[in-house]
């Protein structure tokens, strides 16, 4: 065997090892990311337009399974409260236990403990102005509870509808089953941002879930699997083309 052939065979063996390693690592990343996403996240469909324009009716959401104690102001949560009916609902948390939430100030904004809240996700009314609620209200949130509003304040049936209840429209934290992290469909939805105005209040806002690292692991794993699997056929074809005339290709 000539020195050139030995060198070529050595490169071939190294390439095979590297391609196998790429496939193995890719499988670990792909399956690990997929398993992590399946364990930590659940898909939900928005049943109505009460969260428009943030989510239109029929939107597909990815929501992280969390404990109610992890919820902060500004989070969009999935919950089910028997007092609100049997349906699973999606609303935004605007106040937590101990807060006094009211609307509306002279500028039409919601206030939490007297602090006006900027809500960029609200849709302007017919006159072009933004008002945080179609009717005025004032409520004190009980401990371990959450005050919830839909982003479409003109149509949403939310905590304002239940103000006459003993909890003044609030629901227990224990009713929360997940926190929305992203819109899976339509694809233009993307991540659900935490409103900056709530970050200035005590307790701040929640940190984003691990969806981005998990999706990155899945995409990277798929790319490594594809690249590793494609290496062998490509290397064989290139090697066959470079064989000197008259030299037999080993089976």
C-alpha positions in Angstrom: 0.0 0.0 0.0 1.4 3.4 -1.0 2.0 6.2 1.4 -0.7 8.2 -0.3 -3.2 5.4 0.1 -2.3 5.0 3.8 -2.8 8.8 4.3 -6.1 8.7 2.5 -7.3 5.7 4.6 -6.2 7.5 7.8 -8.2 10.5 6.9 -11.2 8.3 6.1 -11.0 6.6 9.5 -10.8 9.9 11.3 -13.7 11.2 9.3 -15.8 8.2 10.1 -15.0 8.6 13.8 -15.9 12.3 13.8 -19.1 11.7 11.8 -20.1 9.0 14.3 -19.3 11.3 17.2 -21.4 14.1 15.6 -24.4 11.8 15.2 -24.1 10.6 18.8 -23.8 14.1 20.2 -26.6 15.2 17.9 -28.9 12.5 19.2 -28.2 13.4 22.8 -28.9 17.1 22.2 -32.0 16.4 20.1 -33.6 13.9 22.4 -32.5 15.7 25.5 -34.0 19.0 24.3 -37.2 17.3 23.1 -37.6 15.4 26.4 -37.0 18.6 28.4 -39.5 20.6 26.4 -42.1 17.8 26.7 -41.6 17.7 30.5 -41.5 21.5 31.1 -44.0 22.8 28.6 -47.6 22.2 27.6 -49.4 23.3 24.4 -52.6 25.4 24.8 -55.1 26.9 22.3 -56.5 30.3 23.1 -60.3 29.7 23.0 -61.4 33.3 22.5 -60.2 36.8 21.4 -60.1 38.1 25.0 -56.3 38.3 24.9 -56.1 40.2 21.6 -54.0 41.8 20.2 -51.4 39.7 22.2 -53.1 36.4 21.2 -55.9 36.1 18.7 -58.5 33.4 19.2 -57.2 30.0 18.0 -53.5 30.9 18.7 -51.3 28.0 19.8 -49.3 28.7 22.9 -46.4 27.0 24.7 -46.8 27.4 28.5 -44.2 26.4 31.1 -45.5 24.2 33.9 -44.9 26.3 37.1 -46.1 26.5 40.6 -48.5 29.4 41.4 -45.9 30.8 43.9 -43.6 31.6 40.9 -46.0 33.9 39.2 -45.3 37.7 39.1 -47.1 40.7 37.8 -47.2 40.9 34.1 -47.2 37.2 33.5 -49.7 35.6 31.2 -51.0 32.5 32.9 -53.1 29.4 32.2 -55.5 28.7 35.1 -58.7 27.0 36.0 -60.9 28.3 38.8 -64.1 26.4 39.6 -65.8 29.7 40.6 -65.1 31.0 37.0 -66.5 27.9 35.3 -65.0 24.6 34.2 -63.0 26.1 31.3 -59.2 26.6 31.2 -58.5 30.3 30.8 -55.6 32.5 29.7 -55.3 35.9 31.3 -52.6 38.4 32.4 -51.7 39.0 36.0 -51.8 42.7 36.8 -51.7 42.5 40.7 -50.8 40.0 43.4 -51.7 39.5 47.0 -51.6 42.7 49.1 -51.9 45.0 46.1 -54.5 47.6 45.5 -55.4 47.7 41.8 -57.6 50.5 40.4 -58.7 52.0 37.1 -58.7 54.5 35.7 -56.5 57.5 36.5 -56.8 60.8 34.6 -54.6 59.4 31.8 -56.7 56.2 31.5 -54.0 53.9 32.9 -54.2 51.1 35.4 -52.6 51.8 38.8 -51.1 49.2 41.2 -50.6 50.6 44.7 -50.9 54.1 43.2 -48.3 53.5 40.5 -49.5 54.1 36.9 -48.8 51.1 34.7 -47.8 51.4 31.1 -49.5 48.6 29.1 -48.1 48.6 25.5 -50.1 45.5 24.6 -53.4 47.2 24.9 -55.3 48.1 21.7 -56.4 51.8 21.2 -60.1 52.5 21.2 -62.2 53.9 18.3 -61.0 57.5 19.3 -57.4 56.4 19.2 -56.8 56.6 23.0 -55.8 53.8 25.2 -57.9 53.1 28.3 -57.0 50.3 30.7 -60.6 49.4 31.4 -64.0 50.2 29.9 -65.4 50.7 33.5 -63.8 52.0 36.6 -63.0 49.7 39.5 -60.9 49.4 42.7 -60.0 46.1 44.4 -57.6 44.9 47.1 -56.1 41.5 46.3 -56.1 38.9 49.1 -52.9 37.2 50.1 -51.8 34.2 47.9 -54.2 35.5 45.1 -53.9 37.1 41.7 -55.9 39.7 39.9 -56.3 38.8 36.2 -57.3 40.8 33.2 -57.6 40.0 29.5 -55.6 42.3 27.1 -58.8 43.0 25.2 -60.4 45.0 28.0 -63.6 45.7 26.0 -64.5 42.0 25.6 -62.7 40.0 28.3 -64.6 38.4 31.1 -62.0 38.6 33.9 -61.5 39.7 37.5 -63.6 42.8 36.8 -66.6 40.5 36.2 -66.2 38.9 39.7 -65.6 42.1 41.8 -68.7 41.3 43.9 -67.2 38.0 45.0 -65.6 37.7 48.5 -62.1 37.8 46.8 -63.0 40.9 44.8 -62.4 39.1 41.5 -59.0 37.5 42.5 -58.2 33.8 42.1 -55.9 31.7 44.3 -52.4 31.2 43.1 -53.0 27.4 43.3 -55.4 27.6 40.3 -52.5 28.4 38.0 -51.2 25.5 36.0 -48.7 27.2 33.6 -47.1 30.4 32.5 -47.2 31.3 28.8 -43.7 31.7 27.3 -44.2 31.8 23.5 -46.7 31.6 20.7 -46.2 28.5 18.6 -48.7 29.5 16.0 -48.9 31.8 14.1 -45.1 31.6 13.7 -44.9 35.4 13.8 -45.9 35.4 17.5 -42.6 34.6 19.1 -41.7 35.0 22.8 -44.1 36.6 25.2 -42.2 39.5 26.8 -42.5 40.6 30.4 -43.8 44.2 30.5 -41.1 46.6 31.7 -43.6 48.7 33.7 -44.2 45.8 36.2 -40.5 45.3 36.7 -40.3 48.5 38.7 -42.7 47.2 41.3 -41.6 45.2 44.4 -40.9 41.6 43.4 -40.2 42.5 39.8 -41.1 40.3 36.9 -40.5 36.6 36.3 -37.5 35.4 34.4 -38.1 33.7 31.0 -38.3 30.0 31.0 -35.8 27.6 29.4 -37.6 27.4 26.0 -34.8 29.1 24.0 -32.0 26.8 25.2 -34.2 23.8 24.7 -35.1 24.8 21.1 -31.4 25.6 20.4 -30.4 22.1 21.7 -33.1 20.5 19.4 -32.0 22.5 16.3 -28.2 21.9 17.0 -28.8 18.2 17.5 -30.8 17.9 14.3 -28.0 19.7 12.4 -25.3 17.5 13.8 -27.3 14.3 13.0 -27.8 15.5 9.4 -24.1 16.5 9.0 -22.8 13.3 10.5 -25.1 11.1 8.5 -24.3 12.9 5.3 -20.5 12.7 5.8 -20.1 9.0 4.8 -21.8 9.1 1.4 -20.1 12.4 0.5 -16.7 11.2 1.6 -17.1 8.0 -0.4 -18.1 9.9 -3.5 -15.2 12.3 -3.3 -12.8 9.5 -2.6 -13.9 7.6 -5.6 -13.4 10.6 -7.8 -9.9 11.1 -6.5 -8.8 7.5 -7.1 -5.9 7.3 -9.6 -6.7 5.6 -12.9 -6.3 1.8 -12.7 -6.6 1.7 -8.8 -9.4 -0.5 -7.6 -11.8 0.8 -5.2 -12.2 -1.5 -2.2 -15.7 -2.8 -1.6 
